[in-house]
C-alpha cells in the first residue's frame, strides 16, 4: 500500500533526521538535505514530509522549551521511531538486492 511505504524524499528526510543531533528539528533536517543531499528543497516540503512520516508512525515529535533566539517560540523536535528505522532498513535491503541483480546482469553480459 503506497501510504505505508517510503517515498524517495521521505527516505532522505529520515536519513537526514538520523544524521546528527542538530538535525532533530525541521531546520536542521533541511540544512542536512541542502548540504549532504546536494538537493535544493523548501522548508515547507520538509515540514510536509515530516507530517506524513508522523502519520505513518515513522517519526514522533514533541515541542521543546521556548527559546529567546526565536522570540520565545518553541521548536518542534523529531525522532525516528522503531517503525521508521525498520522501514529504512527494509528499503535499503531491497535497493541493495536490486543493485546486486543489476550488477550481476551487466557482468554476465560483459563476460
CORHU-V960475 format. One record per pair of residues at least 6 apart in sequence whose C-alpha atoms are under 7 Angstrom apart, sorted by the first residue. I is the first residue (numbers start at 0). J is the second residue. D is the distance in whole Angstrom. If there is no record, write none. Layout:
BEGIN
i	j	d
I	J	D
I	J	D
END
This chain:
BEGIN
i	j	d
3	55	6
9	48	6
10	87	7
12	28	7
15	22	7
15	28	5
15	31	6
15	32	6
16	22	5
16	23	6
16	28	6
21	27	6
22	28	5
23	76	5
23	77	5
23	78	7
24	75	6
24	76	5
24	77	6
25	45	6
25	46	6
29	42	6
29	45	6
32	38	6
33	39	6
52	58	6
53	59	6
56	82	7
57	79	6
57	80	5
57	82	5
57	83	4
58	77	6
58	78	5
58	79	5
58	80	5
58	83	6
59	77	6
59	78	5
59	79	7
59	80	6
60	75	7
60	76	5
60	77	4
60	78	6
61	75	6
61	76	5
61	77	7
62	73	6
62	74	6
62	75	4
62	76	6
63	73	6
63	74	5
63	75	6
63	76	7
64	73	6
65	71	5
65	72	5
65	73	4
66	72	6
66	73	6
END
